[in-house]
Amino acid sequence: MNVLIGILITFLVIVLVLWLVQRLPLDGRIRQIVQAVVIIIGIISLLKYLAVF
């Protein structure tokens, strides 16, 4: 059950950070780079909860 809660919290944090990045007044290219970095970090974090790493 703790793993499921951790995955849910991680997913919600990723969505929140992506939403905040959309709200920032950044150039389109920089915004895409920041979104890609957030998604990669989020995927790695989710894989950690699934015991892949």
N, C-alpha and C positions, 0 to 999 in steps of 0.2 A: 504494500500500500504506500510506503514511503517513496518508492521509486516512481509511482504514478503521480504523486503529489509533486515530486521534484521535476518531473517532465512537464507537468502542467504549469508550474511556476516559471520554468525556463522558457516555455513557449509564450507565456504571457509577457515576460520581460522582453523577449525578442520583438513581439508585436508592438509593445509600447515604445521601444527604442526606434523601430522603423517608423512609427507614426511621428515621433518627435523629430526625426531626421527630415521627414516631409515638411514639417512646420518651420524648419530653419531656413533663413534666406541664403541658400547656397546656390552656386552655379550648378547647372544640370549634370555636368561631368563629375564634379566633386561629389554631388549627392549620390550618383550611381556607385562610385567607388566606396563611399561610406556604407551604403546599403549592402554592397557585396561583402565588405568586411564583417558587418554585423551578422549577416546570414551565415558566413563561414564559421564565425565564432559560435553562433547558435547551434549549428549542425554538430560541431565538435563537442559542445557541451551536452547536447542530447545524446550523442554517441557514448559519452562518458557515463550517462545514467543507464544506458542499455548495456553497459559492461563490455563495450567493444575495445576501449582503451584501458 
